Amino acid sequence: EAQVTQNPRYLITVTGKKLTVTCSQNMNHEYMSWYRQDPGLGLRQIYYSMNVEVTDKGDVPEGYKVSRKEKRNFPLILESPSPNQTSLYFCASSSVPNSYNEQFFGPGTRLTVL
Amino acid sequence: QKEVEQNSGPLSVPEGAIASLNCTYSDRGSQSFFWYRQYSGKSPELIMFIYSNGDKEDGRFTAQLNKASQYVSLLIRDSQPSDSATYLCADSGGSNYKLTFGKGTLLTVNP
């Protein structure tokens, strides 16, 4: 089954404790992206990757890092989380950038930073 | 910075009616636009894509694009209660790599 998986699905952590949210896709997609969704602010792009070792900033990259060492994985790293990073995070992948025919979102990761 | 504006709603329509969702965008260079449906507590799901001026139809959904007015809309004909969701408009700019989303419009279809 074609899918994008994210782990963990829910996480409560404390300020400053480094964490990684994993994202994995099984469709051999080249393009992957991370978003955060906040009430009243909508969905905002954090980082995206066009292929292995090729990443670029979205609209809200501050406080986040990403890496793309393998095509299937695109982890999101919060080196020193702060309460303003409390949010719902989505990973997405597609065969070509934002493809109409094949675009998948992961189920989301709800992060709370105390 | 690019902006995409949507009426947050809620928009309430009776079952069987046409629901009209609207979106305006700020970047005149934008080429492609997407509509997503997001049920409460779920991830977004792509439902329509349009890049040419005019209408694009897919089943009960019609997307309309007017680049001169910088306006995109989504019409849902014969609305069903299962269409109740938040609808997100997104602008991919000129590159398709970066997506800018509107804040979404909550649609409620009443039986």
Interface residues (C-beta under 8 A of the other chain):
Chain A: Y31 S33 Y35 G40 L41 G42 L43 R44 Q45 Y48 M50 D56 G58 D59 F90 V96 P97 N98 Y100 Q103 F105 G106 P107 G108
Chain B: Q1 S32 F34 K42 S43 P44 E45 L46 F49 L88 A90 S92 S95 N96 Y97 K98 L99 T100 F101 G102 K103 G104
